[in-house]
């Protein structure tokens, strides 16, 4: 695989504008959707997910997935996000009509999080509208009550 210049790859004329949600990141841009397969240019992949197409494969920080791991991972200089999600053991949910895709957390990461018994941080307003985070309460006993009408 050779390194591609920033303008070396383009999407087909039937590309559509999509929003991709990944790990607290929201990206909107042009994608190619072929059936249930989502294709991004290397530049769009990096902007949307932090993963980069490099000569040795698709990489993020010190982790690289060789292009040979899945013959359909890279084609025509584009990256198959559906194949990447499968290799990362992360669910990819697509809604073509709404033009949105969500790259979920891996089951292993969710299991590790549950095993840690540490709740994820979140922000909620009090009755006066002032925002408070769960992390502000670390070391204190906290009672959380949740309600759903469904």
N, C-alpha and C positions, 0 to 999 in steps of 0.2 A: 504494500500500500504506500502511495506517495503522499507527501504533505501537500495540501491544497491551499492555494492562495485565498484571500478573503472574498474575492468575487468570482471564484472558479466554479461555484455551484449555484444553480438556480432551481426553483421548483417549477413543475409543469404549469401550463396556462390555466389548468383547472384548480389551482391552489386556492384555499379559502382562509379567511382570517379566523383564528381560533384563540381561545384563552386556555392556557395550561397552568394548572395549580400543582405545585410541588413543594413540600416541606416549608410552608409559610411563604412561599414565593409565588407571585402571580405574574405571568407573562402573556402578552398578546402579540400575535404576529401571524405571518403566512405559514401555512402547513400544507402538505399534500396528504389527503386522506384517500386511501385505496382500500375499499371495503372496511375492515376493522384495523387496518394498518395505518399508523400515523408516521409520516416522514417529515424530518426537519433537516434544514441545512446545518452544517457544523456550527455556523455562527449563531443560528437560532437555538440549537441544542445547548450551547454554552450559556447563552443569555437566559434560557428558560430553566435549566437544571444545574448548571455548573459543570456538567460533563463536557469533555472536549474530544474531538476527533484528532488523534495523533497518529504518527506513522506506526506505532506499535498496537494501536487499538483505540478504544473509547476509554478515556481516563478522567478521574476526578481526584485531585490531590495525589496521594500515593497509590491509589487503587486503579488498576488498568484491566479492562476486559479485552482480550485479544479478539480481533475481528474474526479469527478462525473459530471462535467459540460458537458462533451461529453464522452459517453462510449467508443468511439474509439480513445480518446486522447492518452492513454498509453496502450500498449499491448506488452506482452513478454519483458517488461523492456525497450522498445523503445518508442520514442515520435513521434506522427503523426504530422508533421509540417503543413500539409494541414489543419488538424482540429484546431491546435493552431492558425493559421492565421485567420481562420474563427471566432474563439472565440474572437480574438483581433480586429476583423473587419478590417483586413488588406488584400489586394489582394496578392495572391501568383501566380506568373507566372512561368510556367515550360516549358523548351524546352529540351525534352529528347534526341533529336538528338545532340544538342550542349552541353548537360550535364551541363546546367546552370539553376539556379532558382533565382528569384528576389522576395523578400518580401517587398512590397510597404508600404507606409505610409497610415494610416487609413484616411478615408474620414473626420472624425471628426478633426483629427490633421491638415489636409490640410485646412479645413474650418476655424479653429482657426487661422492658419497662415495667410490666406487671410484676415480675419477680422482685424488682427493686423496692416495691411497695411505696414508691415516691410518686405522688400525684404530679401531673404536669402543671406548670404555672399557667395561670389565666388571670384576667382582669374583669372585675365586676364593679358596678357603681353601688354606693350605699344609698340610703333613702334621700340624702341631700345631693346626690349626683356626683359625689367625689369618687374617683376611681381608686380601687384597692387591688393589690395583687396577692395571690396566695403566697408567693415567696416572702412577702412582708411578714407573714405569720410563722415562718420557720422557727421551730423551737417552742412554739406555743400549742396548746390544745385547741383544735378548731373543729367545730361541728358544721358540716355542710348538709343542707337539706335541699333536695331536688324534687321537682314536681313536673309531671308531664300529663297532659289531659288526654293523650292518645293511648 
